[in-house]
């Protein structure tokens, strides 16, 4: 099962979230209208498209993903390809390479390979930004089985973070926090659509049981922080 729903009709696709995320991003890296930008695992490309408009980029940023969404943002160039295959032939240099909440989908060997490929594709002052859920302060509303799966995934994120710290690059960690307010009805729909990778392997019965648990446990309005760790890598 694919991640076709991860940024579809959630707070991740809202204008408020996208503005907040891009404001944070632009505090971490100096970009101009001439900047070359690559987004690995871009989804529908809404973040990248908004960034292109904000910076008035001379050239459309490039987004790659294994899913080709029909409603992808037209302000970006899009390639349906996996990241490692892309780097097999890429000759361009980028000022920013964004890896947002996708690095956990790679096995540990390919995490190292991916970062090495990204580094080789950076311009002299280029930056890699890797975003993941904060494994020490996760507030995503969960049912028991989802929480168990998510905990296992977050433990792996800790390992990936330690792996990144061993690279011979300059590394800085920052936190991005977005305050989410959403109706329980809408959140349940997100769970049905398996909006997060930990839900992908669950059966329909497990999803339905989880939704029952969510309905009993949480109020009609859910309020929580979407906490991300941003690891900034430079040559």
C-alpha positions in Angstrom: 0.0 0.0 0.0 1.3 3.5 -0.9 1.5 6.7 0.9 -0.9 8.4 -1.4 -2.9 10.0 1.4 -0.1 11.3 3.7 -0.6 15.0 2.8 -4.2 14.9 1.5 -6.8 16.9 3.4 -4.8 17.0 6.7 -3.3 19.9 8.6 -0.1 19.1 6.5 -1.9 20.5 3.4 -3.4 23.6 5.0 -2.2 27.0 3.9 -1.5 27.9 7.6 0.8 24.8 8.0 2.6 25.4 4.7 3.2 29.0 5.5 4.5 28.2 9.0 6.7 25.4 7.7 8.2 27.6 4.9 8.8 30.5 7.4 10.7 28.1 9.6 12.6 26.7 6.6 13.7 30.1 5.4 15.2 30.9 8.8 17.5 27.9 8.5 18.9 28.4 5.0 19.6 31.4 2.8 17.7 31.1 -0.5 17.1 33.5 -3.4 15.2 33.6 -6.6 18.1 31.9 -8.3 18.2 28.9 -5.8 17.9 25.4 -7.1 15.7 23.2 -4.8 15.1 19.5 -4.6 12.3 17.9 -2.5 12.7 14.1 -1.9 9.3 12.6 -1.3 7.5 15.7 -2.3 3.9 14.3 -2.2 1.6 16.8 -3.9 4.3 19.4 -3.9 2.3 22.1 -2.1 5.1 23.1 0.3 7.5 23.3 -2.6 5.0 25.2 -4.8 4.3 27.7 -2.1 8.1 28.2 -1.5 8.6 28.8 -5.2 6.0 31.6 -5.2 7.3 33.1 -2.0 10.9 33.3 -3.4 9.7 34.1 -7.0 12.1 31.4 -8.2 13.4 31.8 -11.7 13.4 28.1 -12.2 10.7 25.7 -10.9 11.9 23.6 -7.9 12.1 19.8 -8.5 10.0 17.3 -6.6 10.5 13.6 -6.8 8.2 10.9 -5.4 7.2 7.3 -6.1 3.5 8.5 -6.2 2.3 10.7 -9.1 -0.7 12.6 -7.7 -3.2 14.0 -10.2 -3.6 17.1 -8.0 0.1 17.8 -7.6 1.2 21.5 -7.6 1.9 22.9 -11.0 4.5 25.4 -9.7 7.0 22.6 -9.4 8.7 20.2 -11.9 7.9 16.6 -10.9 9.5 13.3 -11.5 8.0 9.9 -10.6 11.1 8.1 -9.4 12.7 6.9 -6.2 15.5 9.0 -4.8 18.4 6.6 -5.2 17.5 5.9 -8.9 17.3 9.7 -9.4 20.8 10.3 -8.1 22.1 7.6 -10.4 21.8 10.0 -13.3 21.5 13.4 -11.7 24.2 16.0 -12.7 22.6 19.1 -11.2 23.7 20.9 -8.0 21.1 22.1 -5.5 21.2 24.9 -2.9 18.6 23.1 -0.8 17.7 19.4 -0.6 14.6 18.8 1.5 13.9 15.3 3.0 10.6 15.8 4.9 9.3 12.8 6.9 10.5 10.3 4.4 13.9 9.2 5.6 12.4 6.5 7.9 11.2 4.7 4.8 14.8 3.8 3.9 16.7 1.0 5.4 19.8 2.1 7.4 22.3 1.2 4.6 20.3 3.3 2.1 20.0 6.2 4.6 23.8 6.5 4.4 23.7 6.1 0.7 21.0 8.7 0.3 22.8 11.3 2.4 26.0 10.7 0.5 24.2 11.1 -2.8 22.6 14.3 -1.5 25.9 15.7 -0.4 27.5 15.1 -3.8 24.6 17.0 -5.4 24.9 20.1 -3.2 26.2 23.4 -4.5 29.2 24.8 -2.6 27.0 26.5 0.1 24.1 24.0 -0.2 22.2 22.6 2.7 20.3 19.3 3.4 17.3 19.6 5.7 16.0 16.3 7.1 12.7 16.4 9.0 11.3 13.6 11.2 8.8 13.3 14.0 10.3 14.2 17.3 10.9 10.8 18.9 11.2 12.3 22.4 8.0 14.4 22.2 5.4 12.8 19.9 1.9 14.0 20.5 0.1 12.4 17.5 -3.3 11.1 18.8 -3.2 7.3 18.7 -5.0 4.1 19.5 -3.1 1.4 21.3 -1.9 -0.6 18.3 -1.1 2.6 16.4 0.9 3.8 19.4 2.8 0.6 19.6 3.7 0.7 15.9 4.6 4.4 16.1 6.8 3.8 19.1 8.8 1.2 17.2 9.1 3.6 14.2 10.3 6.4 16.5 12.9 4.2 18.1 14.2 3.6 14.5 14.2 7.4 14.0 16.5 7.7 17.0 18.9 5.3 15.4 18.7 7.2 12.1 19.4 10.5 14.0 22.5 8.9 15.6 23.6 7.6 12.2 23.4 11.1 10.8 25.4 12.5 13.6 28.3 10.2 12.6 28.6 11.7 9.1 31.6 14.0 8.5 29.3 17.0 7.8 28.5 20.0 9.8 25.3 19.2 11.6 22.7 21.3 13.6 19.4 20.2 15.1 16.4 22.5 15.4 12.7 21.9 16.3 9.7 22.8 14.3 6.4 22.9 16.2 2.9 23.3 14.7 -0.1 23.6 16.9 -2.9 21.4 15.4 -6.6 21.8 16.1 -8.8 19.4 14.2 -12.2 17.8 14.7 -12.3 14.1 15.7 -14.5 13.4 12.7 -11.9 14.7 10.3 -9.1 12.9 12.2 -10.9 9.6 12.1 -11.2 10.1 8.3 -7.4 10.6 8.2 -7.0 7.3 10.0 -9.3 5.5 7.6 -7.1 6.9 4.8 -3.9 5.7 6.6 -2.3 9.1 6.7 0.8 7.9 8.4 3.1 5.1 7.4 2.6 3.1 10.7 -1.0 2.6 9.7 -0.2 1.0 6.3 0.3 -2.6 7.4 -2.8 -2.7 9.6 -5.9 -4.7 8.6 -9.3 -3.1 8.0 -10.5 -4.7 11.3 -7.5 -3.3 13.2 -8.3 0.2 11.7 -12.0 -0.1 12.6 -11.1 -1.2 16.2 -8.7 1.7 16.4 -11.3 4.2 15.3 -13.7 2.9 18.0 -10.9 3.5 20.5 -10.3 7.0 19.2 -14.0 7.8 19.5 -14.1 6.7 23.1 -10.8 8.2 24.2 -10.7 11.7 22.6 -13.0 14.8 22.7 -14.7 16.1 19.6 -11.9 18.6 19.1 -8.4 17.4 19.1 -5.6 19.8 20.1 -1.9 18.7 20.0 1.5 19.7 18.7 3.0 18.3 15.6 6.6 18.2 16.7 9.4 17.7 14.1 13.1 17.5 14.5 15.0 19.3 11.7 18.6 18.0 11.1 20.6 20.5 9.0 23.5 19.0 7.2 26.2 21.0 5.4 29.5 20.0 3.7 
